[in-house]
């Protein structure tokens, strides 16, 4: 898939205030067609607000949302797929009817809508519940129907707010596969998540937001390359409490059950290994790349 | 594949189909129709033309009875004369209710407890005339002279406000119509409000708003529910009309059809006005439990208008009824009665419709604004707050 520079979903200079609170402060990022982007940040950072504005559910105080180089209007947004953070289905409506209805609202003809609804419930493994009322479904199945609702109209653009929360490992795999296929078919896919390992596994690029500001965005590999830190993961059995604190030139980033991920701040890898051997029997020792959460913490702190 | 089209018909269709499919709706419609048919059949059974059974026994009774029957027939009352063997038999018949009264020897009237006034009055009148006739003949007048003197024409009755059978029947039909209108406006208004709350509380509204404008959502909802209400009203009207004609209780079917038309028309006028307000009541809360509170002003408004509507069926030209038939919130429940009873002048009808349409046209944009702005706000929303210029 070749992408021209404008073949992308672009959020440009979005500002949104709620009373005195600035929820979005000049938020800009782009998701190219065919690209899957993770949108990460702590609770209340502005992810949901940005996504709602992208879908026109909420109005921005200023800024623009563009798709393929043009400002999006209601007609364009109809071809977007959206999974809101607050899931919602008609409790008393049958699953199949619900999907047909939403597909119709996105502009599909009746027959097309019906066959798409069939396809989606098959794809998400809820075909046996097609005639059931949404309220009678388990939470996991409701979540699958919700995803089907976001995808039923063959959206050109996918904006998903926490799509993986509430899914079991099988559901996560199914959804990962679906999203990859959507991206391969040329849709820009952006989803928010707190499961950073998952984002790292699925996405080539991320957008990091904190307190309404974009703190970093781009390819994960590039962000990692920008991170000059050298990290070591070390695990030692039978070591005294807090033995790492006594090793000079080392800072603990992430404590583990029998050790930690440490940043080398003056010490060398072999200094740490020597200290570990002195402390007890070494179970694990490796030089590691900063994880997405470590990159995020560093970017926020900058 | 995807085409530009209007979304509100799709929304209206869902509202209509999902609600018509609802088991509760189907059952309550069926119950309404059964009740209506039952009331029509039962009241027809009670409304047969007045008829009395008169037992006659002893000398002269039979002849007098025959004259009573003739005199009664002239007044549109049926009297069936039963000839019995003796007084004991007559007492038994009256006591058992087989006869409403017994005439004994043309000289005594037997009744059970409460005398049937109309029958007794007839017997008395005929008896007085017969006895006067005999007294005058005994006094020496010829029977011809007596008859000429006694057989006088009845005094003509001039009603100041002629209540003909047709308007009596119309009053009954329009009374039922106002009853139905009240129930329909309230029930379907409530459906709009609770439908709005359902979308808000289930959060499905956010999915909808990503592809539909709030104004279309509101328009589709009100239209779909309104069409269902109109359809149900039409069904009730047709079943009522059919049942009434089947039991022969309608002497003026064309009048009933016109009244049903009036009721349907004013349902449309009233529903859009009230539905917009009910939508606002629904949009400012998130839970069904809170809906009762925000609906209270509307409930009072409809109930008050309904009572004025009821008084208008007996007193359609009172000042209260006249004023209420012009106000947009009460006119749907008052004006149909005044029109059906011929008490509304043309200008009043035109003014009432114009005010109703105008008020609805004024209410809809305000309601749409409040609705649109309140939809995504959690909890109880203050109307003043969302109507501020920066409220969106």
Interface residues (C-beta under 8 A of the other chain):
Chain A: X52 X55 X56 X57 X58 X59 X74 X75 X77 X78 X79 X80 X82 X84 X86 X87 X88 X89 X90 X91 X92 X93 X97 X101 X102 X104 X105 X106 X107 X108 X109 X112 X149 X150 X153 X154
Chain B: X1 X2 X3 X4 X5 X7 X10 X11 X14 X18 X22 X198 X199 X202 X203 X204 X205 X206 X207 X208 X209 X210 X211 X212 X213 X376 X392
